[in-house]
């Protein structure tokens, strides 16, 4: 599968949020969609999911205009402020599964996924009673049960301890490399993305200012980002602040 965001623009009210945004994601890609707050990351994802209609450009799957069936094969992993606190793990997984329209033995598939994520003993537990790490794994279970081909994640390791972060990163790598899932991650954690992604897309004020493959054995993500946004980012003058006080 291939996702192409092809020259899309989006205006909300009188403000242009996206301007000619273009990038390609293919199987085994783990893309870091990087940018400051207000750079257009969230709007881009909403356009891909058809929550926003674009003024021009197209969202293409395998070089064809995106369809409702394509959308079913895409999943979004939210941050922890947006999850069903009063749902049990089982109920939320069942809810997602039914929405996807998949047919099969749900209970058998869920047991396998919960076992793999070390959640079998928490199937009936409500989200609000789980630790941050367990909540992340439970959300991932609810996504994996729908067998997505493209997975979008927003700050996926926020609020996780060091070991949980490491395990989560390794799991995402496995899904991309061995299961051919396209993964797109928005995050401010440059150091963390450095260990995970193989492609970078940098947004600044609604425009793609950098897109390229990434290899952390020879590339420095922080340096690439700093060079890309040089002369574009807001400057804080500490000398002026010092003089004020």
N, C-alpha and C positions, 0 to 999 in steps of 0.2 A: 504494500500500500504506500502511496505517496500523497502527502498533503502539500498543496501550494497555495500560499497567500499571495495573490497576484494583484499588486498595484492598488490596494484598497485605500479609500479615503472615507473619513467619517466626520461630519459636523454635527454638533449638538447645540441647539440655539444658534448663537452667532459665533460660536467658537469651534475652530477646526481642531479636532482631537487627534485624528490620524491623517497623514498625508503620504500617499503613494507607498504604503507599506508592502514590501515584498520579501518573502523568504520561502524556502522549501524544506520540508521534513520528510525523511524516508525511513523505511524499516531499519531498526537497530540504532537510529539516531537518538541521542539524549541531548536535547537542545536547552541551553540556558538562555531564556528570554530576560535580558537584564536591562534595567533602567531605573532612574530615581522615581519617587512618587510623582504621578502626573505625567509620566513619559508616554503613556498609552498602552501599557502592558495589558491591563484588565480590559480595556476597550477592544483591543485586538482579539483577545480570547472570546469576548462576548460576540464579536462579529463572526468569528469562526463558528460558534455555536448557534448563529442566526438569531441571537437575542437582539442584536442591532442590525438594521439594514444598512448597507454601505451605499454611499453616493456614487461611487464608481469602483471598478475593479471586481474581482471574483475570488471566491473560495472554491478551490478545485480539489477533488479526490481522484487520483489516477487520471489527471488531465480532463476530468469531466466535472460539470457543475455539481456541487454538493447536493445530496438528496436526503430525504427523511431517513432512509435506511442507513446512509453513511453516519448520520448523527447518532443513531442507536449504537454504533460501534465506537463512539467516542465517550470518554468519561472525564469528569472533573473531580479532582481531589481537593476539597476546600480546606481553608485554614480552620483552626479549632474553635473559632467563634461562630461557625456555621455548620453545626451538626445537630442531629435530633436527640437532644439530651434525655428525653423521656422514652425513647424507643429502646427496646432491648436489641442486642447485637443480632439475634435471630430475626426479629421482626423487620429491622431495617434492611438486612440482606434480602429477605423475602420480598420486601417492597421494591427494592431495586431490580430484583430478578423478574418480578411480574411486569414492571414497567418496560423492561428490555424486550419482552415478547419471546424470550427463549423458551424452548421446550426441552424437557429432560427430567432427570431425577434430581430435583433441587436439594433435598435433604442429604443425599449421598455426596453431591458436589460440595455442599457447604461443609460437611464433616471433614472432607479432605483439606479444604482451604483453612478451616479453623485449626485443624491439627498442625498444618504447616506453619501457621502464624502463632502457635502456642496459645490458642484462645478457646480450646474445647471446653474448658471448665467455666467459661464466661459467656456461653451462648445465650443464656437467659438474663444476663446482667444488663442493667440500663447503662447507657453511655455515661450519664452524669456520675455514676459510681466508679468508673474506671479511671486509672491513672492516665496521664498524658500519653505515655508510650502505648498503653493498651488502646486508648481511643484512636490513635493513629492506625494501629494494626486493624482495629475493627472497621474503620472507614475504608481501609484498603481491602479488607475482606468483602465489604459491600460492593466495591468496584470490581474486584477480580471475579466475583460470581457472575458478572455480566459479560465476561470475556471480551474486554475492549481491545481494539486495534490501535487506538490513539489515546494516550493518557496525559492530561494536563494537571499539574500540581502547583499549588500556591504556597510557598514557604513550607514545604513538606516536613522539615525536621525542626521547626520552631517548637520550643518548650520540651525538647527531648534531651535526656542525659547523653553523655559521650558514647556509651556502649549502644544505646538505642539508635543514635544517629548512625553509627557505623553499620549496624545491622540493616537499617532502613536503606542506606545508600547501596549496600551490596545487593539487597533485594531488587532495587530499581535497575541496577546494572544487569542482573540476571534476566529480568523481564525484557529488557531491550535486546540483549545479545542472544539469548537462547529462545525467547518467545516472539521475537520480531515486533515487539510493541514499540510504537513511536512514543517517546516521552518528551514533553515540553514542560520545563520548570521555570517558574518565576521566583526569584529569590534575591535578597540583598546580601546573602552570605557568599561573598566572592570566594573565600578560602574553601568553603564546602563545595561549591560548584566546580572548583578547580580539580577536585578529585573524582568528579562524576561525569561531566559532560564531554561530548566529542564535537560539539558545534556551538557557536556563539551567535546570537542575534542581539545587538545593542540598540535600544530605542532611546531617542532623546527628543523631547517636544513633539512627539507623534511621528517621527521619521526614523527609519532604519539608518543608522550612521555607520554600522559595521556588521558584516555577516561573513563568517568563514568557519572552516573546520578548526578543531582545537585538539591539541595533543599536549597534555600536561608534562610529558617527558622532555619537551623542548620549548613549550610556550608558557608564558606567565600571564595568567588571566587578569590579575590586578593591573599589570603594566599595559596590557591591551586595552582594558577599560579606561584607564587614566588617559592614554594617548587618544582614544576615540572621543572622549568627552572634553578634552582640553579646549579651553576657550569657549566652551558651551555651558559649563556648569556655573551655578551661583557661587559667587566669591564672597567669603566672609573675611572682612578686614579686621584682624585681631588688634592691629595697632590703633585703629579708630576706637575700638571698644575700650582699649586700655586708656586712651586719652579721656574718654567720657567719665571714667571712674577714677 
